[in-house]
Amino acid sequence: MIITTTNAIEGKKIIAYKGIMFGEVITGINFIKDFAAGLTNIFGGRSNSYEGELMEARTKAIEELKSRAAAAGANAVIGVDVDYEVLGSGNNMLMVTASGTAVMIE
C-alpha cells in the first residue's frame, strides 16, 4: 500500500475515493522513561527514551491507518498528516494520530 503526504501519486490514476481514514495511538510514558528524560533535561542532549516512544507510536498509528484503509478497499492513502498531542493530568500520555484519504489507484 502506498502512503504519501501528497494529494496525488505520480504516474497513478485515482479511480475511487474510499473516505478519510484515521489511525490513533495513545501511549503512556512510564516512570523510568520519565526519569531518564528528566536527566537529559538537566544535563542536555537528546532524550532517547522519549524519541523511541514517539517513533513507536507514530509507526503504530500509520500501520493502523493502513489497516483501516485496506479494510475499506483502498490500495493507497494520500494527503497523510501526522499529529501529536500530550494528554493526561500529568501530561504523561502521548497521542499520535495519522489521517489521510483512502483511495483506489490503477
C-alpha positions as CSV (number, residue, x, y, z in Angstrom):
1,M,0.0,0.0,0.0
2,I,1.3,3.4,-1.0
3,I,1.2,6.0,1.8
4,T,2.0,9.6,0.8
5,T,1.7,13.2,2.1
6,T,1.0,14.4,-1.4
7,N,-2.5,14.7,-2.9
8,A,-1.6,12.6,-6.0
9,I,0.6,9.7,-6.8
10,E,2.8,10.4,-9.8
11,G,2.0,8.0,-12.7
12,K,-1.1,6.6,-11.0
13,K,-4.7,7.4,-11.6
14,I,-7.1,7.6,-8.7
15,I,-10.2,5.6,-9.7
16,A,-12.1,5.7,-6.3
17,Y,-12.1,7.7,-3.1
18,K,-12.9,5.5,-0.1
19,G,-13.1,8.2,2.6
20,I,-11.0,9.8,5.3
21,M,-9.2,7.3,7.5
22,F,-7.5,7.6,10.8
23,G,-5.0,5.7,12.9
24,E,-4.7,6.7,16.5
25,V,-2.4,5.6,19.3
26,I,-2.4,6.7,22.9
27,T,0.6,5.6,24.9
28,G,1.7,6.3,28.5
29,I,5.2,7.3,29.4
30,N,6.3,5.2,32.3
31,F,8.3,6.4,35.3
32,I,11.7,5.1,34.1
33,K,11.4,6.9,30.8
34,D,10.2,10.0,32.5
35,F,13.1,9.9,34.9
36,A,15.7,9.4,32.1
37,A,14.1,12.3,30.2
38,G,14.4,14.4,33.3
39,L,18.2,13.7,33.5
40,T,18.5,14.6,29.8
41,N,16.7,17.9,30.6
42,I,19.3,18.6,33.4
43,F,22.4,17.6,31.5
44,G,21.4,18.3,28.0
45,G,21.3,16.1,24.9
46,R,18.6,14.1,23.2
47,S,16.0,12.1,25.0
48,N,16.4,8.7,23.5
49,S,13.6,7.3,25.7
50,Y,11.0,9.8,24.6
51,E,12.2,9.6,20.9
52,G,11.9,5.8,20.9
53,E,8.3,6.1,22.4
54,L,7.4,8.7,19.8
55,M,8.8,6.7,16.9
56,E,6.9,3.5,18.0
57,A,3.6,5.4,18.5
58,R,4.0,7.0,15.0
59,T,4.7,3.7,13.4
60,K,1.7,2.1,15.0
61,A,-0.6,5.0,14.1
62,I,0.5,4.7,10.4
63,E,0.0,0.9,10.5
64,E,-3.5,1.3,11.9
65,L,-4.3,3.9,9.1
66,K,-3.1,1.4,6.5
67,S,-5.1,-1.4,8.0
68,R,-8.3,0.7,8.1
69,A,-7.8,1.9,4.5
70,A,-7.3,-1.7,3.3
71,A,-10.4,-2.8,5.1
72,A,-12.3,-0.1,3.2
73,G,-11.0,-1.5,-0.1
74,A,-8.2,1.1,-0.7
75,N,-4.7,0.4,-2.0
76,A,-3.2,3.8,-1.2
77,V,-3.6,6.7,1.2
78,I,-3.0,10.3,0.1
79,G,-2.7,13.6,1.9
80,V,-1.4,11.9,5.1
81,D,-0.9,14.1,8.1
82,V,0.5,13.0,11.5
83,D,-0.4,15.0,14.6
84,Y,0.9,14.7,18.2
85,E,-0.8,15.7,21.5
86,V,0.2,15.4,25.1
87,L,-2.7,14.2,27.3
88,G,-3.4,13.3,30.9
89,S,-3.4,15.2,34.2
90,G,0.3,15.0,34.5
91,N,1.0,15.3,30.7
92,N,2.2,11.7,30.8
93,M,0.2,10.4,27.8
94,L,1.1,10.8,24.2
95,M,-1.4,10.6,21.4
96,V,-0.4,10.2,17.8
97,T,-3.0,10.5,15.1
98,A,-2.3,9.7,11.4
99,S,-5.0,10.7,8.9
100,G,-5.4,10.7,5.2
101,T,-7.7,10.0,2.3
102,A,-8.0,6.3,1.3
103,V,-8.1,5.8,-2.4
104,M,-8.1,3.1,-5.1
105,I,-5.5,3.6,-7.7
106,E,-4.8,1.8,-11.0
